[in-house]
Amino acid sequence: MNDELQNRLFKSNLIFNKFVKYYPLYIAGALSGFYAVDRKMERGMQLKALILIIGFSFTVLGTAIADADKESIDVAAALSPRTEGGPDSKVKLVEYFSLTCPACAKFHKEVYPKIKQKYVDTGLIQMEYRDFPLDQWGLRAAALARCVGPKYYSAMIDVLLKQQSTWTQSENILGSLLKIGQLAGLSKKRAESCMTSNKLLDGIISMRMNGNKKYDVNTTPSFLLNGQKIDAFEFEKFEILLDKALEK
């Protein structure tokens, strides 16, 4: 990866950070006079604001990315749900997470293995991962993981979270992510293409925005149990809530 692209990625990161910080204010201001009038207008205003902010961010990358030798990405497949556990279970647990979130790394190291052993691997519940990137590198790491494919997705997430303190503090974060992608079986070309696919990155950001708008998700990790937001982090709390849901 050349220096020009790395510099553009850095500038894009600054723009993204401002976007995720101030997005609710942009939307609130834009919609304050219209929400009660017409929900179609609300959605239209929101989409225009989203395109304006995100579009400007990715324009920063435009020239260098256009020059890169990129592979075609099946965006629909990459954005398809990433789940594990019982597909027919009546109990669905959803996690909104960011790969640069220390609390998410702690959860996946200390808590999720217990949930997985008792409820997921046994097919009692279905677990779904949903991206909620907190910064530009969380966004690009999410894109990289989704390009690995559903079969190896959870293993990739596990590696990225367990090694989070290493790659996020690297002097060359992009290079570190490319190496992780290659160890997961992706070619450098494909890993690079995934992390610079505007459509894939847009889709991940839309997933984040949907979580915020529909479920009031604003921190990571956040969890939904059968479509309802829950307040849980320790295994004992999950155990109580999951057992209660399974009894219904």
FIKOLZA-1660 file (N, C-alpha, C; in steps of 0.1 Angstrom, whole numbers, plus 5000, padded with zeros to 4 digits):
% residues 248
   i   px   py   pz ch aa at
   1 5008 4988 5000  A  M  N
   1 5000 5000 5000  A  M CA
   1 5009 5012 5000  A  M  C
   2 5006 5022 4991  A  N  N
   2 5015 5033 4990  A  N CA
   2 5012 5044 5000  A  N  C
   3 5021 5053 5002  A  D  N
   3 5020 5064 5012  A  D CA
   3 5008 5072 5010  A  D  C
   4 5005 5075 4997  A  E  N
   4 4994 5084 4993  A  E CA
   4 4981 5078 4999  A  E  C
   5 4979 5065 4997  A  L  N
   5 4966 5059 5001  A  L CA
   5 4966 5059 5017  A  L  C
   6 4977 5056 5023  A  Q  N
   6 4977 5056 5038  A  Q CA
   6 4973 5070 5043  A  Q  C
   7 4979 5081 5037  A  N  N
   7 4975 5094 5041  A  N CA
   7 4961 5097 5039  A  N  C
   8 4955 5092 5028  A  R  N
   8 4941 5095 5025  A  R CA
   8 4932 5087 5035  A  R  C
   9 4937 5075 5039  A  L  N
   9 4929 5067 5049  A  L CA
   9 4929 5075 5062  A  L  C
  10 4941 5081 5065  A  F  N
  10 4942 5088 5078  A  F CA
  10 4932 5100 5078  A  F  C
  11 4932 5108 5067  A  K  N
  11 4923 5119 5066  A  K CA
  11 4908 5114 5066  A  K  C
  12 4905 5103 5060  A  S  N
  12 4892 5098 5060  A  S CA
  12 4888 5094 5074  A  S  C
  13 4897 5089 5082  A  N  N
  13 4895 5085 5096  A  N CA
  13 4890 5097 5104  A  N  C
  14 4897 5109 5102  A  L  N
  14 4893 5121 5109  A  L CA
  14 4879 5125 5106  A  L  C
  15 4875 5124 5093  A  I  N
  15 4862 5128 5088  A  I CA
  15 4851 5118 5094  A  I  C
  16 4855 5105 5094  A  F  N
  16 4845 5095 5099  A  F CA
  16 4843 5098 5114  A  F  C
  17 4853 5101 5122  A  N  N
  17 4852 5103 5136  A  N CA
  17 4842 5115 5139  A  N  C
  18 4843 5125 5131  A  K  N
  18 4834 5137 5132  A  K CA
  18 4820 5132 5128  A  K  C
  19 4819 5124 5118  A  F  N
  19 4806 5119 5114  A  F CA
  19 4798 5112 5124  A  F  C
  20 4805 5102 5131  A  V  N
  20 4798 5094 5140  A  V CA
  20 4795 5101 5153  A  V  C
  21 4803 5112 5156  A  K  N
  21 4801 5120 5168  A  K CA
  21 4789 5129 5166  A  K  C
  22 4788 5136 5155  A  Y  N
  22 4778 5146 5153  A  Y CA
  22 4766 5142 5145  A  Y  C
  23 4766 5130 5139  A  Y  N
  23 4755 5125 5131  A  Y CA
  23 4741 5127 5137  A  Y  C
  24 4739 5123 5150  A  P  N
  24 4726 5125 5156  A  P CA
  24 4722 5140 5156  A  P  C
  25 4731 5149 5158  A  L  N
  25 4728 5163 5157  A  L CA
  25 4724 5168 5143  A  L  C
  26 4732 5163 5133  A  Y  N
  26 4728 5167 5120  A  Y CA
  26 4714 5162 5116  A  Y  C
  27 4711 5150 5120  A  I  N
  27 4698 5144 5117  A  I CA
  27 4687 5151 5124  A  I  C
  28 4689 5154 5137  A  A  N
  28 4679 5160 5146  A  A CA
  28 4676 5174 5140  A  A  C
  29 4686 5182 5136  A  G  N
  29 4684 5195 5131  A  G CA
  29 4677 5194 5118  A  G  C
  30 4680 5185 5109  A  A  N
  30 4674 5184 5096  A  A CA
  30 4660 5180 5097  A  A  C
  31 4656 5172 5107  A  L  N
  31 4643 5166 5107  A  L CA
  31 4634 5173 5117  A  L  C
  32 4639 5183 5125  A  S  N
  32 4631 5189 5135  A  S CA
  32 4617 5194 5130  A  S  C
  33 4617 5200 5118  A  G  N
  33 4605 5206 5113  A  G CA
  33 4597 5197 5104  A  G  C
  34 4601 5185 5102  A  F  N
  34 4595 5176 5092  A  F CA
  34 4589 5163 5098  A  F  C
  35 4595 5158 5109  A  Y  N
  35 4592 5145 5114  A  Y CA
  35 4577 5142 5115  A  Y  C
  36 4570 5151 5121  A  A  N
  36 4556 5149 5123  A  A CA
  36 4547 5151 5111  A  A  C
  37 4553 5157 5101  A  V  N
  37 4545 5160 5088  A  V CA
  37 4545 5148 5079  A  V  C
  38 4556 5142 5076  A  D  N
  38 4556 5131 5066  A  D CA
  38 4568 5122 5068  A  D  C
  39 4566 5109 5071  A  R  N
  39 4576 5100 5074  A  R CA
  39 4585 5097 5062  A  R  C
  40 4579 5098 5050  A  K  N
  40 4587 5097 5038  A  K CA
  40 4597 5108 5036  A  K  C
  41 4593 5120 5040  A  M  N
  41 4602 5131 5040  A  M CA
  41 4613 5129 5050  A  M  C
  42 4609 5124 5061  A  E  N
  42 4620 5121 5072  A  E CA
  42 4630 5112 5066  A  E  C
  43 4626 5101 5060  A  R  N
  43 4636 5091 5055  A  R CA
  43 4644 5097 5044  A  R  C
  44 4638 5105 5036  A  G  N
  44 4645 5112 5025  A  G CA
  44 4656 5122 5030  A  G  C
  45 4652 5130 5040  A  M  N
  45 4661 5139 5046  A  M CA
  45 4673 5132 5052  A  M  C
  46 4670 5121 5059  A  Q  N
  46 4680 5113 5066  A  Q CA
  46 4690 5107 5056  A  Q  C
  47 4685 5102 5045  A  L  N
  47 4693 5096 5035  A  L CA
  47 4702 5106 5028  A  L  C
  48 4697 5118 5026  A  K  N
  48 4705 5129 5019  A  K CA
  48 4716 5133 5029  A  K  C
  49 4713 5134 5042  A  A  N
  49 4723 5138 5051  A  A CA
  49 4734 5128 5052  A  A  C
  50 4730 5115 5052  A  L  N
  50 4739 5104 5053  A  L CA
  50 4748 5104 5041  A  L  C
  51 4742 5105 5029  A  I  N
  51 4750 5105 5016  A  I CA
  51 4760 5116 5016  A  I  C
  52 4756 5128 5020  A  L  N
  52 4764 5140 5020  A  L CA
  52 4777 5138 5028  A  L  C
  53 4775 5133 5041  A  I  N
  53 4786 5132 5050  A  I CA
  53 4795 5120 5046  A  I  C
  54 4789 5109 5043  A  I  N
  54 4797 5097 5040  A  I CA
  54 4804 5099 5026  A  I  C
  55 4796 5105 5017  A  G  N
  55 4802 5107 5004  A  G CA
  55 4814 5116 5004  A  G  C
  56 4814 5126 5012  A  F  N
  56 4826 5135 5014  A  F CA
  56 4838 5127 5020  A  F  C
  57 4835 5119 5029  A  S  N
  57 4846 5111 5035  A  S CA
  57 4852 5102 5025  A  S  C
  58 4844 5095 5017  A  F  N
  58 4851 5086 5008  A  F CA
  58 4856 5093 4995  A  F  C
  59 4852 5105 4993  A  T  N
  59 4858 5112 4982  A  T CA
  59 4873 5115 4985  A  T  C
  60 4876 5116 4997  A  V  N
  60 4890 5118 5001  A  V CA
  60 4899 5107 4996  A  V  C
  61 4893 5095 4996  A  L  N
  61 4901 5083 4992  A  L CA
  61 4901 5081 4977  A  L  C
  62 4892 5088 4970  A  G  N
  62 4889 5085 4956  A  G CA
  62 4900 5082 4947  A  G  C
  63 4910 5092 4945  A  T  N
  63 4920 5090 4935  A  T CA
  63 4929 5078 4938  A  T  C
  64 4934 5076 4950  A  A  N
  64 4943 5065 4953  A  A CA
  64 4936 5052 4952  A  A  C
  65 4923 5051 4956  A  I  N
  65 4916 5039 4955  A  I CA
  65 4913 5035 4941  A  I  C
  66 4910 5045 4933  A  A  N
  66 4907 5043 4918  A  A CA
  66 4920 5037 4912  A  A  C
  67 4931 5041 4916  A  D  N
  67 4944 5036 4910  A  D CA
  67 4947 5022 4915  A  D  C
  68 4941 5018 4926  A  A  N
  68 4945 5005 4931  A  A CA
  68 4939 4994 4922  A  A  C
  69 4947 4982 4922  A  D  N
  69 4942 4971 4915  A  D CA
  69 4933 4963 4924  A  D  C
  70 4920 4965 4922  A  K  N
  70 4910 4960 4932  A  K CA
  70 4902 4948 4926  A  K  C
  71 4898 4939 4935  A  E  N
  71 4890 4928 4931  A  E CA
  71 4875 4932 4933  A  E  C
  72 4866 4925 4926  A  S  N
  72 4852 4928 4927  A  S CA
  72 4847 4921 4940  A  S  C
  73 4839 4928 4948  A  I  N
  73 4834 4923 4961  A  I CA
  73 4819 4921 4959  A  I  C
  74 4814 4909 4964  A  D  N
  74 4800 4906 4964  A  D CA
  74 4795 4912 4977  A  D  C
  75 4790 4925 4975  A  V  N
  75 4786 4933 4987  A  V CA
  75 4774 4926 4994  A  V  C
  76 4764 4922 4987  A  A  N
  76 4752 4915 4993  A  A CA
  76 4756 4904 5001  A  A  C
  77 4765 4895 4996  A  A  N
  77 4770 4884 5004  A  A CA
  77 4778 4888 5016  A  A  C
  78 4786 4898 5015  A  A  N
  78 4794 4903 5026  A  A CA
  78 4786 4909 5037  A  A  C
  79 4774 4915 5033  A  L  N
  79 4766 4922 5043  A  L CA
  79 4755 4913 5048  A  L  C
  80 4754 4900 5044  A  S  N
  80 4744 4891 5048  A  S CA
  80 4746 4888 5063  A  S  C
  81 4736 4884 5071  A  P  N
  81 4737 4882 5085  A  P CA
  81 4748 4872 5089  A  P  C
  82 4755 4875 5099  A  R  N
  82 4766 4866 5104  A  R CA
  82 4761 4861 5117  A  R  C
  83 4757 4848 5117  A  T  N
  83 4751 4841 5128  A  T CA
  83 4758 4828 5132  A  T  C
  84 4756 4824 5144  A  E  N
  84 4760 4810 5148  A  E CA
  84 4751 4805 5159  A  E  C
  85 4750 4792 5160  A  G  N
  85 4741 4786 5170  A  G CA
  85 4729 4781 5163  A  G  C
  86 4718 4779 5170  A  G  N
  86 4706 4773 5164  A  G CA
  86 4698 4782 5155  A  G  C
  87 4697 4779 5142  A  P  N
  87 4690 4788 5133  A  P CA
  87 4675 4788 5135  A  P  C
  88 4670 4777 5141  A  D  N
  88 4656 4776 5143  A  D CA
  88 4652 4779 5158  A  D  C
  89 4661 4784 5166  A  S  N
  89 4659 4787 5180  A  S CA
  89 4649 4799 5181  A  S  C
  90 4640 4798 5191  A  K  N
  90 4631 4809 5193  A  K CA
  90 4638 4821 5200  A  K  C
  91 4650 4819 5205  A  V  N
  91 4657 4829 5212  A  V CA
  91 4669 4834 5204  A  V  C
  92 4668 4847 5201  A  K  N
  92 4678 4853 5192  A  K CA
  92 4685 4864 5200  A  K  C
  93 4698 4863 5201  A  L  N
  93 4707 4873 5207  A  L CA
  93 4715 4880 5197  A  L  C
  94 4715 4893 5197  A  V  N
  94 4722 4902 5187  A  V CA
  94 4732 4910 5195  A  V  C
  95 4744 4911 5190  A  E  N
  95 4754 4920 5196  A  E CA
  95 4758 4930 5185  A  E  C
  96 4757 4943 5190  A  Y  N
  96 4763 4954 5182  A  Y CA
  96 4777 4957 5188  A  Y  C
  97 4787 4956 5180  A  F  N
  97 4800 4957 5185  A  F CA
  97 4809 4965 5175  A  F  C
  98 4821 4969 5180  A  S  N
  98 4831 4975 5172  A  S CA
  98 4844 4968 5175  A  S  C
  99 4852 4966 5164  A  L  N
  99 4864 4958 5166  A  L CA
  99 4875 4966 5172  A  L  C
 100 4873 4979 5174  A  T  N
 100 4882 4988 5181  A  T CA
 100 4878 4991 5195  A  T  C
 101 4867 4985 5200  A  C  N
 101 4861 4988 5213  A  C CA
 101 4868 4978 5223  A  C  C
 102 4875 4984 5233  A  P  N
 102 4881 4976 5244  A  P CA
 102 4871 4967 5252  A  P  C
 103 4859 4973 5254  A  A  N
 103 4849 4966 5262  A  A CA
 103 4844 4954 5254  A  A  C
 104 4844 4955 5241  A  C  N
 104 4839 4944 5232  A  C CA
 104 4850 4933 5233  A  C  C
 105 4863 4937 5233  A  A  N
 105 4873 4927 5234  A  A CA
 105 4872 4920 5247  A  A  C
 106 4870 4927 5258  A  K  N
 106 4868 4921 5271  A  K CA
 106 4857 4911 5271  A  K  C
 107 4845 4915 5265  A  F  N
 107 4834 4907 5265  A  F CA
 107 4837 4894 5258  A  F  C
 108 4843 4895 5246  A  H  N
 108 4846 4883 5238  A  H CA
 108 4857 4874 5244  A  H  C
 109 4865 4879 5253  A  K  N
 109 4876 4871 5259  A  K CA
 109 4870 4865 5272  A  K  C
 110 4862 4872 5279  A  E  N
 110 4858 4867 5293  A  E CA
 110 4844 4862 5294  A  E  C
 111 4835 4867 5286  A  V  N
 111 4821 4864 5288  A  V CA
 111 4815 4856 5277  A  V  C
 112 4817 4860 5264  A  Y  N
 112 4811 4852 5254  A  Y CA
 112 4814 4838 5253  A  Y  C
 113 4827 4834 5256  A  P  N
 113 4830 4819 5256  A  P CA
 113 4820 4811 5264  A  P  C
 114 4816 4817 5276  A  K  N
 114 4807 4810 5285  A  K CA
 114 4793 4809 5278  A  K  C
 115 4789 4820 5272  A  I  N
 115 4776 4820 5265  A  I CA
 115 4776 4810 5254  A  I  C
 116 4787 4810 5246  A  K  N
 116 4788 4802 5235  A  K CA
 116 4787 4787 5239  A  K  C
 117 4794 4784 5249  A  Q  N
 117 4795 4770 5253  A  Q CA
 117 4781 4765 5258  A  Q  C
 118 4774 4773 5266  A  K  N
 118 4762 4768 5272  A  K CA
 118 4750 4770 5263  A  K  C
 119 4750 4781 5255  A  Y  N
 119 4737 4784 5247  A  Y CA
 119 4739 4783 5232  A  Y  C
 120 4750 4787 5227  A  V  N
 120 4752 4788 5212  A  V CA
 120 4756 4775 5206  A  V  C
 121 4766 4769 5211  A  D  N
 121 4771 4756 5206  A  D CA
 121 4761 4745 5208  A  D  C
 122 4752 4746 5218  A  T  N
 122 4742 4736 5220  A  T CA
 122 4729 4738 5212  A  T  C
 123 4729 4749 5205  A  G  N
 123 4718 4752 5196  A  G CA
 123 4706 4758 5203  A  G  C
 124 4707 4762 5216  A  L  N
 124 4696 4767 5224  A  L CA
 124 4692 4781 5219  A  L  C
 125 4702 4789 5215  A  I  N
 125 4700 4802 5210  A  I CA
 125 4707 4805 5197  A  I  C
 126 4703 4815 5190  A  Q  N
 126 4711 4820 5178  A  Q CA
 126 4717 4833 5181  A  Q  C
 127 4730 4834 5178  A  M  N
 127 4737 4847 5181  A  M CA
 127 4740 4853 5167  A  M  C
 128 4737 4866 5166  A  E  N
 128 4740 4874 5154  A  E CA
 128 4750 4886 5157  A  E  C
 129 4760 4887 5149  A  Y  N
 129 4769 4898 5150  A  Y CA
 129 4765 4910 5141  A  Y  C
 130 4764 4922 5146  A  R  N
 130 4761 4934 5138  A  R CA
 130 4772 4944 5141  A  R  C
 131 4776 4950 5130  A  D  N
 131 4787 4960 5132  A  D CA
 131 4782 4973 5136  A  D  C
 132 4790 4979 5145  A  F  N
 132 4787 4993 5150  A  F CA
 132 4801 5000 5152  A  F  C
 133 4808 5002 5141  A  P  N
 133 4821 5008 5141  A  P CA
 133 4822 5021 5148  A  P  C
 134 4832 5023 5157  A  L  N
 134 4833 5035 5164  A  L CA
 134 4843 5045 5158  A  L  C
 135 4851 5040 5148  A  D  N
 135 4860 5048 5141  A  D CA
 135 4864 5042 5128  A  D  C
 136 4872 5049 5120  A  Q  N
 136 4875 5044 5107  A  Q CA
 136 4882 5030 5107  A  Q  C
 137 4890 5027 5116  A  W  N
 137 4897 5014 5116  A  W CA
 137 4888 5003 5120  A  W  C
 138 4878 5006 5129  A  G  N
 138 4868 4997 5133  A  G CA
 138 4859 4994 5121  A  G  C
 139 4857 5004 5113  A  L  N
 139 4849 5002 5100  A  L CA
 139 4856 4993 5090  A  L  C
 140 4869 4996 5088  A  R  N
 140 4877 4988 5078  A  R CA
 140 4879 4974 5083  A  R  C
 141 4882 4972 5096  A  A  N
 141 4883 4959 5101  A  A CA
 141 4871 4951 5100  A  A  C
 142 4859 4957 5102  A  A  N
 142 4846 4951 5100  A  A CA
 142 4845 4946 5085  A  A  C
 143 4849 4954 5076  A  A  N
 143 4848 4951 5062  A  A CA
 143 4857 4939 5059  A  A  C
 144 4869 4939 5064  A  L  N
 144 4878 4928 5062  A  L CA
 144 4872 4915 5068  A  L  C
 145 4867 4915 5079  A  A  N
 145 4861 4903 5085  A  A CA
 145 4849 4898 5077  A  A  C
 146 4841 4906 5072  A  R  N
 146 4830 4902 5064  A  R CA
 146 4834 4896 5051  A  R  C
 147 4846 4899 5046  A  C  N
 147 4850 4893 5034  A  C CA
 147 4856 4879 5036  A  C  C
 148 4858 4875 5048  A  V  N
 148 4863 4862 5051  A  V CA
 148 4852 4851 5048  A  V  C
 149 4840 4855 5049  A  G  N
 149 4829 4846 5047  A  G CA
 149 4822 4841 5059  A  G  C
 150 4810 4837 5058  A  P  N
 150 4802 4833 5070  A  P CA
 150 4809 4821 5078  A  P  C
 151 4814 4812 5071  A  K  N
 151 4820 4800 5078  A  K CA
 151 4831 4803 5088  A  K  C
 152 4839 4812 5084  A  Y  N
 152 4851 4816 5093  A  Y CA
 152 4850 4829 5099  A  Y  C
 153 4838 4835 5098  A  Y  N
 153 4836 4849 5103  A  Y CA
 153 4838 4850 5118  A  Y  C
 154 4832 4841 5126  A  S  N
 154 4834 4842 5141  A  S CA
 154 4848 4840 5145  A  S  C
 155 4855 4831 5138  A  A  N
 155 4869 4829 5141  A  A CA
 155 4877 4841 5138  A  A  C
 156 4874 4848 5127  A  M  N
 156 4881 4861 5124  A  M CA
 156 4878 4871 5134  A  M  C
 157 4866 4873 5138  A  I  N
 157 4862 4882 5148  A  I CA
 157 4870 4880 5161  A  I  C
 158 4871 4867 5165  A  D  N
 158 4878 4863 5177  A  D CA
 158 4893 4867 5176  A  D  C
 159 4899 4865 5165  A  V  N
 159 4913 4869 5163  A  V CA
 159 4915 4884 5164  A  V  C
 160 4906 4892 5157  A  L  N
 160 4907 4906 5157  A  L CA
 160 4905 4912 5170  A  L  C
 161 4896 4906 5178  A  L  N
 161 4894 4912 5192  A  L CA
 161 4905 4908 5202  A  L  C
 162 4909 4895 5200  A  K  N
 162 4920 4891 5210  A  K CA
 162 4933 4898 5207  A  K  C
 163 4935 4902 5194  A  Q  N
 163 4948 4909 5191  A  Q CA
 163 4945 4924 5189  A  Q  C
 164 4934 4929 5194  A  Q  N
 164 4930 4943 5193  A  Q CA
 164 4941 4953 5197  A  Q  C
 165 4946 4950 5209  A  S  N
 165 4956 4959 5215  A  S CA
 165 4969 4960 5207  A  S  C
 166 4971 4949 5199  A  T  N
 166 4983 4949 5190  A  T CA
 166 4981 4957 5177  A  T  C
 167 4971 4953 5170  A  W  N
 167 4970 4960 5157  A  W CA
 167 4965 4974 5158  A  W  C
 168 4957 4977 5168  A  T  N
 168 4952 4991 5169  A  T CA
 168 4963 5001 5173  A  T  C
 169 4973 4996 5180  A  Q  N
 169 4984 5004 5184  A  Q CA
 169 4996 5003 5175  A  Q  C
 170 4994 4997 5164  A  S  N
 170 5005 4995 5154  A  S CA
 170 5008 5009 5147  A  S  C
 171 5020 5011 5144  A  E  N
 171 5024 5023 5136  A  E CA
 171 5018 5022 5122  A  E  C
 172 5015 5011 5117  A  N  N
 172 5009 5009 5104  A  N CA
 172 4997 5000 5106  A  N  C
 173 4985 5006 5110  A  I  N
 173 4973 4998 5113  A  I CA
 173 4969 4991 5100  A  I  C
 174 4969 4998 5089  A  L  N
 174 4965 4992 5076  A  L CA
 174 4973 4979 5073  A  L  C
 175 4986 4980 5074  A  G  N
 175 4995 4969 5072  A  G CA
 175 4992 4957 5081  A  G  C
 176 4989 4960 5094  A  S  N
 176 4986 4950 5104  A  S CA
 176 4973 4943 5100  A  S  C
 177 4963 4950 5096  A  L  N
 177 4951 4944 5092  A  L CA
 177 4952 4935 5079  A  L  C
 178 4960 4940 5070  A  L  N
 178 4963 4932 5058  A  L CA
 178 4970 4919 5061  A  L  C
 179 4979 4919 5071  A  K  N
 179 4986 4907 5075  A  K CA
 179 4976 4897 5081  A  K  C
 180 4967 4902 5090  A  I  N
 180 4957 4894 5096  A  I CA
 180 4948 4888 5085  A  I  C
 181 4944 4896 5075  A  G  N
 181 4936 4891 5064  A  G CA
 181 4942 4880 5057  A  G  C
 182 4955 4882 5054  A  Q  N
 182 4963 4871 5047  A  Q CA
 182 4964 4859 5055  A  Q  C
 183 4966 4860 5068  A  L  N
 183 4966 4848 5076  A  L CA
 183 4953 4841 5077  A  L  C
 184 4942 4848 5074  A  A  N
 184 4929 4842 5073  A  A CA
 184 4925 4836 5060  A  A  C
 185 4935 4837 5051  A  G  N
 185 4933 4831 5037  A  G CA
 185 4930 4841 5026  A  G  C
 186 4929 4854 5029  A  L  N
 186 4926 4864 5019  A  L CA
 186 4940 4868 5012  A  L  C
 187 4939 4870 4999  A  S  N
 187 4951 4876 4993  A  S CA
 187 4952 4891 4997  A  S  C
 188 4964 4896 4996  A  K  N
 188 4966 4910 4999  A  K CA
 188 4957 4919 4991  A  K  C
 189 4956 4915 4978  A  K  N
 189 4947 4923 4969  A  K CA
 189 4933 4923 4973  A  K  C
 190 4928 4911 4977  A  R  N
 190 4914 4910 4981  A  R CA
 190 4911 4917 4994  A  R  C
 191 4921 4915 5004  A  A  N
 191 4919 4922 5017  A  A CA
 191 4919 4937 5015  A  A  C
 192 4927 4942 5006  A  E  N
 192 4928 4957 5003  A  E CA
 192 4915 4961 4997  A  E  C
 193 4910 4953 4987  A  S  N
 193 4898 4956 4980  A  S CA
 193 4886 4957 4990  A  S  C
 194 4885 4948 5000  A  C  N
 194 4874 4947 5009  A  C CA
 194 4874 4960 5018  A  C  C
 195 4886 4964 5022  A  M  N
 195 4887 4976 5031  A  M CA
 195 4886 4989 5024  A  M  C
 196 4885 4989 5011  A  T  N
 196 4884 5001 5003  A  T CA
 196 4871 5001 4994  A  T  C
 197 4862 4991 4997  A  S  N
 197 4850 4990 4989  A  S CA
 197 4840 5000 4994  A  S  C
 198 4837 5011 4987  A  N  N
 198 4828 5021 4992  A  N CA
 198 4814 5015 4995  A  N  C
 199 4809 5006 4986  A  K  N
 199 4796 5000 4988  A  K CA
 199 4795 4992 5001  A  K  C
 200 4806 4984 5003  A  L  N
 200 4806 4976 5016  A  L CA
 200 4807 4985 5028  A  L  C
 201 4816 4995 5028  A  L  N
 201 4817 5004 5039  A  L CA
 201 4804 5012 5041  A  L  C
 202 4798 5016 5031  A  D  N
 202 4785 5023 5032  A  D CA
 202 4774 5013 5039  A  D  C
 203 4774 5001 5035  A  G  N
 203 4765 4991 5041  A  G CA
 203 4767 4989 5055  A  G  C
 204 4780 4989 5059  A  I  N
 204 4783 4987 5074  A  I CA
 204 4779 4999 5082  A  I  C
 205 4781 5011 5076  A  I  N
 205 4777 5023 5083  A  I CA
 205 4762 5024 5084  A  I  C
 206 4755 5019 5074  A  S  N
 206 4740 5019 5074  A  S CA
 206 4735 5009 5085  A  S  C
 207 4743 4998 5087  A  M  N
 207 4739 4989 5098  A  M CA
 207 4741 4996 5111  A  M  C
 208 4751 5004 5113  A  R  N
 208 4753 5011 5125  A  R CA
 208 4742 5021 5127  A  R  C
 209 4738 5029 5117  A  M  N
 209 4728 5039 5118  A  M CA
 209 4714 5032 5121  A  M  C
 210 4712 5021 5115  A  N  N
 210 4699 5014 5118  A  N CA
 210 4698 5010 5132  A  N  C
 211 4709 5005 5138  A  G  N
 211 4710 5001 5152  A  G CA
 211 4707 5013 5161  A  G  C
 212 4712 5024 5157  A  N  N
 212 4710 5036 5165  A  N CA
 212 4696 5041 5164  A  N  C
 213 4691 5042 5152  A  K  N
 213 4677 5047 5150  A  K CA
 213 4666 5038 5155  A  K  C
 214 4668 5025 5152  A  K  N
 214 4657 5015 5155  A  K CA
 214 4657 5010 5169  A  K  C
 215 4669 5008 5174  A  Y  N
 215 4671 5002 5188  A  Y CA
 215 4677 5011 5198  A  Y  C
 216 4680 5023 5194  A  D  N
 216 4687 5033 5203  A  D CA
 216 4700 5028 5208  A  D  C
 217 4707 5021 5199  A  V  N
 217 4721 5016 5203  A  V CA
 217 4730 5028 5201  A  V  C
 218 4738 5031 5212  A  N  N
 218 4747 5042 5211  A  N CA
 218 4761 5039 5218  A  N  C
 219 4762 5027 5223  A  T  N
 219 4775 5023 5229  A  T CA
 219 4777 5008 5225  A  T  C
 220 4790 5004 5227  A  T  N
 220 4793 4990 5224  A  T CA
 220 4800 4984 5236  A  T  C
 221 4798 4971 5238  A  P  N
 221 4788 4963 5231  A  P CA
 221 4774 4966 5236  A  P  C
 222 4764 4965 5227  A  S  N
 222 4750 4966 5231  A  S CA
 222 4743 4953 5226  A  S  C
 223 4733 4949 5232  A  F  N
 223 4727 4936 5229  A  F CA
 223 4711 4937 5228  A  F  C
 224 4706 4929 5219  A  L  N
 224 4692 4927 5217  A  L CA
 224 4688 4913 5220  A  L  C
 225 4678 4911 5228  A  L  N
 225 4673 4898 5230  A  L CA
 225 4659 4897 5225  A  L  C
 226 4657 4889 5214  A  N  N
 226 4644 4888 5207  A  N CA
 226 4639 4902 5203  A  N  C
 227 4648 4910 5198  A  G  N
 227 4644 4923 5193  A  G CA
 227 4643 4934 5203  A  G  C
 228 4646 4931 5216  A  Q  N
 228 4645 4941 5226  A  Q CA
 228 4659 4944 5232  A  Q  C
 229 4662 4957 5233  A  K  N
 229 4675 4960 5239  A  K CA
 229 4675 4956 5254  A  K  C
 230 4686 4950 5258  A  I  N
 230 4688 4946 5272  A  I CA
 230 4700 4952 5278  A  I  C
 231 4701 4953 5291  A  D  N
 231 4712 4958 5298  A  D CA
 231 4719 4946 5305  A  D  C
 232 4730 4942 5298  A  A  N
 232 4737 4930 5303  A  A CA
 232 4752 4931 5298  A  A  C
 233 4761 4926 5306  A  F  N
 233 4775 4925 5302  A  F CA
 233 4781 4912 5309  A  F  C
 234 4778 4910 5322  A  E  N
 234 4783 4899 5329  A  E CA
 234 4776 4886 5325  A  E  C
 235 4782 4875 5326  A  F  N
 235 4776 4862 5322  A  F CA
 235 4764 4859 5330  A  F  C
 236 4765 4862 5343  A  E  N
 236 4754 4859 5352  A  E CA
 236 4741 4866 5348  A  E  C
 237 4742 4878 5343  A  K  N
 237 4730 4885 5339  A  K CA
 237 4724 4879 5326  A  K  C
 238 4733 4876 5317  A  F  N
 238 4729 4869 5304  A  F CA
 238 4722 4856 5308  A  F  C
 239 4728 4849 5317  A  E  N
 239 4722 4836 5321  A  E CA
 239 4708 4837 5325  A  E  C
 240 4705 4847 5334  A  I  N
 240 4692 4849 5339  A  I CA
 240 4682 4853 5327  A  I  C
 241 4686 4862 5319  A  L  N
 241 4678 4866 5308  A  L CA
 241 4676 4855 5297  A  L  C
 242 4686 4848 5294  A  L  N
 242 4685 4837 5284  A  L CA
 242 4676 4826 5289  A  L  C
 243 4678 4822 5301  A  D  N
 243 4670 4811 5307  A  D CA
 243 4656 4815 5308  A  D  C
 244 4653 4827 5311  A  K  N
 244 4639 4832 5312  A  K CA
 244 4633 4832 5298  A  K  C
 245 4640 4836 5288  A  A  N
 245 4635 4836 5274  A  A CA
 245 4633 4822 5269  A  A  C
 246 4641 4813 5273  A  L  N
 246 4640 4799 5268  A  L CA
 246 4628 4792 5275  A  L  C
 247 4624 4797 5287  A  E  N
 247 4612 4791 5294  A  E CA
 247 4599 4795 5288  A  E  C
 248 4599 4806 5280  A  K  N
 248 4586 4810 5274  A  K CA
 248 4581 4801 5263  A  K  C
% end
